[in-house]
């Protein structure tokens, strides 16, 4: 898989390494390249699992798919973050930070049954 798609995975490795340092600013680019990488990964996962199912090892297919993805995660630890949508809130809608001196009051309403 890696040898046949060397250019794509080299591009993804580059953005993946930079993404680890600056997740907020590179999320869109990471998603774009990651989408293409996931398409290739799913294709090879399907090939692998279809062969095991057709040979009578269908009960082991789930474990095989998990081991395959664990190997991918070993190479690309942030791959599970592909597809995350980040919405940036405008500064006027941002939640104000509380000063360390003031503590918000915590009250629970009494329920009458």
C-alpha positions in Angstrom: 0.0 0.0 0.0 2.7 2.4 1.0 4.9 1.5 -2.0 2.2 1.8 -4.6 1.0 5.2 -3.2 4.4 6.6 -2.3 3.7 10.2 -3.4 0.4 10.4 -1.5 1.8 9.0 1.7 4.9 11.2 1.5 2.6 14.3 1.1 0.5 13.0 4.1 3.6 12.4 6.2 4.7 16.0 5.6 1.3 17.5 6.6 1.0 15.0 9.4 4.3 16.0 11.0 3.4 19.7 10.7 -0.1 19.1 12.0 1.3 17.7 15.2 2.9 21.1 15.9 0.1 23.3 14.8 -3.3 21.5 14.9 -5.6 24.5 14.7 -4.2 26.2 11.6 -3.6 23.1 9.6 -6.8 21.2 10.2 -8.4 22.0 6.8 -5.3 21.0 4.8 -4.9 17.9 7.0 -8.5 16.9 6.3 -8.1 17.4 2.6 -5.0 15.2 2.2 -6.3 12.8 4.9 -9.5 12.2 3.0 -7.5 10.9 0.0 -5.3 8.8 2.3 -8.3 7.2 4.0 -9.7 6.3 0.6 -6.6 4.3 -0.1 -6.5 2.8 3.4 -10.1 1.6 3.2 -9.5 0.1 -0.3 -6.6 -2.0 1.1 -8.5 -2.9 4.2 -11.4 -4.1 2.1 -9.0 -6.2 0.0 -7.5 -7.7 3.1 -10.7 -8.5 4.9 -12.6 -9.7 1.8 -10.0 -12.3 1.2 -10.2 -13.6 4.8 -14.0 -13.7 4.7 -14.0 -15.6 1.4 -11.6 -18.2 2.8 -13.8 -19.0 5.7 -12.2 -16.8 8.4 -15.0 -14.3 8.7 -15.0 -14.4 12.5 -11.4 -13.1 12.5 -12.1 -10.2 10.1 -12.9 -7.6 12.8 -9.6 -8.4 14.6 -7.7 -8.3 11.3 -9.2 -4.9 10.4 -8.3 -3.6 13.9 -4.7 -4.8 13.6 -4.4 -3.2 10.2 -5.6 0.1 11.5 -3.3 -0.2 14.5 -0.3 -0.5 12.1 -1.5 2.6 10.3 -1.8 4.4 13.6 1.7 3.4 14.5 2.9 5.3 11.4 0.5 8.2 11.6 -0.6 8.7 15.3 -2.9 11.7 14.3 -4.8 9.8 11.6 -7.9 9.6 13.7 -8.2 13.4 13.7 -8.8 13.4 9.9 -12.3 14.8 9.3 -12.6 16.9 12.4 -14.4 20.2 11.7 -13.1 23.2 13.6 -15.5 26.1 13.9 -13.8 29.3 15.1 -16.0 31.6 17.1 -15.8 35.3 16.6 -14.1 37.3 19.4 -17.4 38.9 20.3 -19.0 35.6 21.0 -16.1 34.0 22.8 -16.7 32.9 26.3 -15.0 35.4 28.7 -12.4 33.9 31.1 -13.1 34.3 34.8 -10.5 35.9 36.9 -8.9 33.6 39.4 -10.3 35.6 42.3 -13.9 35.4 41.5 -15.6 32.0 41.6 -19.0 31.4 40.0 -21.8 30.6 42.3 -23.1 27.1 42.0 -26.8 26.5 42.8 -29.0 23.5 42.3 -32.7 24.0 42.2 -34.7 21.8 44.5 -37.0 19.4 42.8 -40.4 18.9 44.3 -41.9 15.5 43.7 
